[in-house]
Amino acid sequence: MKNDRKNVFIKGTIFMAVVLLLGCMTPGPAIAGAIPGGLMIQSGYAPGAGVPVGKIRTVHGKAFIMHADRQAVYPVTAGLAVYQDDTLVTKKGGRIVLVLNDDSVLTLGPETEMVLDQSVFDPGASNRSVLVNLLTGKARFFVKKFAALRNSTFKVRTATSVAAVRGSDFIIQQVGDKTIITTLGQTVLEVSNPNFPLAEPVVVNSFEQLIVTLGQLPGSPIQVTPEEIQAILESLGIPTGGPGTGGGADDDDDDDDTGMTGVPPEPPSFPEPTRPVSPYTP
């Protein structure tokens, strides 16, 4: 009997030692949320499938990326190439600035999860097709305008809406069951709810805000104040002391590089509100 107990004790001790050893050998902790449970953070970055669709310009705080195969998670660092179907995740205090191949600039705020469902840019074939899925959090989209392209679509999807872009500067926040869309300068969006395919899209113009609630048709846009826009930009970590609060996306015929930087050349001129302003601020 003593020998049996001794053998059980020895086997149990060996088992625990193996478990502890394996735990020490893992590359890093798992990431919750859009990243599947059980995946560990890898130190060396492996490229995704196909050709890159953009590049990380800057990163602040903790942020992670996962490719389409969903086999590994990597810390985001400046200069990393991103690929179609990549998932980007920022943690509390984290922020990412991503430049797509068409020079559109995407800024992800803290605690945001986004998937690059599709990103095709072929100027030779006069074609651009981008579909971004904002799962949660908030992001700013400075979309490069290409008047010469015959086929150009840029769409942002959330749990409650799809925003079709014509060349714009806007911010989308996914908060619970609500999507809050705020436009900046020289912007026109067509927003629809995929749950209501027969309904006409709602047009959102510059310096307006639209709220789309899950299971409901989009409401009517309302004007937003400069203070509200500045508060939203500050929550994204974007300076608001001048240019950068929204001058609109530029055309490809312009000589400046604002499409690359995502910083409009002039401060905005805010219209006086003629309708009730939005209660939704960060």
ABEGO torsion letter per residue (X at the ends): XAAAAAAAAAAAAAAAAAAAAAAAABAEBBBBEABBBGBBBBABBBBBBEBBAEBBABBBEBBBBBBAAGABBBBBBBGBBBBBGBBBBBBBGBBBBBBBAAGBBBBBBBGBBBBBABBBBBAAAGBBBBBBBBABEBBBBBBBBBAABABBBBBBBBAABBBBBAGBBBBBBBBEABBBBBBBBGBBBBBBBAABAABBBBBBBBGBBBBBBBGBBBBBBBBBBAAAAAAAAAAAGBBAAEBGAGAEBBBAABABAAAAAGBBABBBBBBBBABBBBABBX
